[in-house]
């Protein structure tokens, strides 16, 4: 099965949580990895998303470690929207996804 990965960056100006996780992540720039697989048997090329991951760098005693936190596009967009809403009240955020870069 053919797969591809695309990478983009998202910057949060405020601490945030994503999905149902109770773990608060610090403000900063995070890499987002989207994995997709080719849908076989079509007369045109089409891909299906199989995973969305937020790359989280370790801090403190975990410095130097990076984990891939699985999430969904919807959860990511919600976290960005919350950061933007906080910006509107505090003028403190410019969170948005950068254009994706194909890494196949």
Secondary structure, 3 states (H helix, E strand, C coil): CCEEEEEEEEEECCCECCCCCCCCECCEEEEEEEEEEECCCCCCCCEEEEEEEEEEECCHHHCCCEEEEEECHHHHHHHHHHHHHHHHHHCCCCCCECCCEECC
